[in-house]
């Protein structure tokens, strides 16, 4: 699924040595800025992840590099973010009415009779559950295929490539197990870091570290996730190329 790749190289590359940790801490500072400045810091982080993915596409081991060419990072990050947002539109379209209903519900409750209150609440809960189930059904497959589309846009250095379904679908299908495994590993790592964060929350003194720990989690999971997905994409691309060459050789 990962073509013999040492997963520890991917899991540890953001902090494997002092040079890597220096650039990792810069990434943490950028993620921390995301609490103050909207969107832009995350575009920079996505752009840096795209830079890591490009290393893997070339057959190199992932490594932290200097944060430079800020305009290039913004451009690459905006490309990835744009691909993700377009594919996520169905979920957003469903989520917006839910948010509107949640905001309007207190106003509605203040203007209905007490005899109608239970009925209104029952209808509200039922509608929210139905919309929630629909969002879950859409989010699961989208969460699996969107990274593949993002990686295709990065590999081709073109926003439109993320929507050339036939091109990246073949790569995705050729290494489906790798894409699933990549997301599972990232999910498990995120859960482990989440447990550590919960321990910090219940510890009065260590809870002061949360403003630093949350950006670190964001930076680490973003970089590792896209490194994993990039490796899965590369293996799928290589498998697809081999499958296309084999019939020609046989003839």
N, C-alpha and C positions, 0 to 999 in steps of 0.2 A: 504493500500500500504506500510505503514511503521509500521504496527502492533501496533498502538497507541503510537508510539515514540514521545516524545516531541521534535519537530524540533529545538526549541531554544537551547536545550542541544547540538545538533550537530553544529548549527550555531555559538554558542558562546564558545564552549569548548576550542578553542585555546587561549582565552583571559579572561576566566571567573574569575580568581583570580591571585594574585601576582605570585604564583608558576608557573601557566600556562603561564603567560605573560613572565616570565623569560626564559622558554624553547622556547616560541614563538620567542622571540628576537634572541635567538641562531639560530633558523631556518632562520630568516631574514638575519642574518650575513652569513649563509651558502649560501643562495640564492644570496646575494650580491657578494659572492666569485665567483658565476657562471659567472659574467661579466669578470673575469680574468682567472679563471681556467675552461677549457671546460669539460662538461659532469659530472665529478666526483661529484661536489656539488649537482647536480640535482639527481644523483643516491642516494646520502645520503638522500635527501628530500623525494624521492620516497620510500626508505627503511623505513623511519620514518612513512610515511603514511601507509605502509604495517603493521607496528607495531600497529598503531591505529586501522586498520581494524581487526587485530587479536583480539583485545580487544572486538570489537563488535561481532565477531563470537562466542565469549564465553558468550555472553549475558550481557556484562558489558557496562556501559556508557563510551563514549570516553573521554580520559583524556590525558593531556600532561605529558610525562615522561622524565626522564633524557636522554640526548644524550650520550649514551655509547655504547659499543660493536660496534665500527665503522666498523669493518670488516663484522659483521652481517648485518648492515644497507646497506653497499655497495652490499652485496650478494643479499639481498631482493630487493634492488632498481634495480640492474642489471637484476634480474629475471622479474620484472614488465616491465622495459624498453625494454627488449628483446622480450617479448610477444607483446608489443605494436608495436615495429618496424617490426616484422614479419607480423603482420596483416596489417600494413600500407604500405607494399611493393608495392601493386598495385598502390597506390596513388603516391608513390615516383618514381616509374618507369615512370609514366605519367608526373610527374612534372619535371624530369631531362631534357627531350627534350625541354620543355618549357623554362627552364632556359638557356639551350644552345642556343636556338633560340633567346632569348632576348639579350644574349651576342654577338651573331653573327650579329644581325640585323644592328647595326651601320656600321659594316665592309661591309655588303652587299649593304647598301644604298650609301656608298662612291664609289662603283664600278659598279653601274647601271646608265644607261642613264636617263636623266630627264624625257623622254617620258615614261620610264618604271617604274618610281618611284611610281606613284599612284597605278599601278597594283600590284607591290610588296607589298606596304603598305596594300592594301586591302586584299591580300592573307594572309599576316602576321596576321592582325587583326582577320580575319575569323578563321584561324587555332588556334590562341590563345583563342578565344571565345569557340570554340568547345572543346579544351582540358580543358578549365576552367569549362565548363558545365559537362564534364565527371568526373573531379576531384570532383566537388560538389556532383554529383550523387553517387559517391563511398564513399565520406567522411561522408555523413549523416548516412547511415546504419552502417558504420564501427565505427563512433564515439559513436554509441549506444551500439554495441555489444563488442567492445574491452575492456571496463571496466569490463564487466562480465567475460571475459576470464582472465583478470588480477587478479580479485578477486578469481577465481577458483585456479589459480596458487599459490596465497597467502594462501588460505585455505588448500590446499594440500601440501604446502611447496615444490612444485616441478614445475620446468619450463615446463616440458612436459604436465602437467595438463592443461595448458592454451590452448593446441591444441587438447585435448580430447573433441571434439565438442559435442558429445552426452551427456557427463556428465554435462557440464555447460549450454548447450542449454535448457535442461529441467528446470533448476533453473531459467534461464533468462525468459523463456516463462511463468513460474508459477507466476512471479511477474513483468510482462512487464510494467504495469502501474507504479510500484514503480521505476523501472530503468529510465523510461521517466521522471517521476516527479523529481527524484534526479538531473538529468542533467538540467532540466528546472530551478529548484531552484538555482543551481550553476550558470547557465547562467545569471539569473536575478541579483544575488548577484554580479557577475563579472561586469555586465553592470553598476550597481550602483557605484561600486568602480571605474570603468572607467570614469564615469561622474565626480566623485570627482577628479580624476587625471587630467581631462581636465580643471577643475576649477583651479587646481594648476598651470597648464601650462600658463594660461592667466593672472595669478597673478605673477608679477615680483619677489616679495620677497618670496612668498611661493613656487615658481618654484624651489627654491634651495633644497626643500625637496624631489623632485622627485627621486634622487638616493636612498633615504631611503624608499620612498613609494612604488616604483615598486617591490623591493624584498619582502616587506610586503604583497602586493597583491598576488604575486606568492606563497608565503608560505601559506597564508590563504586559497586561492582558492584550492591549491593542497590538503591540509589537510581536508578541508570541503568536497571537491568533493569525495575523496576516503572514507571518513566517511559515506557520503550519499549512495554511491554505495555499501559499505560494508553492510549497514543496509538493502538496497534493496536485496542484495544477500542473507543475512541471512533469511529474510522473505520468499524469493523464495525457499530457501533450506528447510525451515520448512514446507511450503505449499506442496512442492513436497513429503516430507517424510510422511505427513499426508495423501496425496492422495494415496500413495503406501500402507499405512497401512489399510486404510478404506476398500478396497475390501477383504482383508484377514479377518478382523473382521466380515464383513458381512457374509462371508462363515461360 
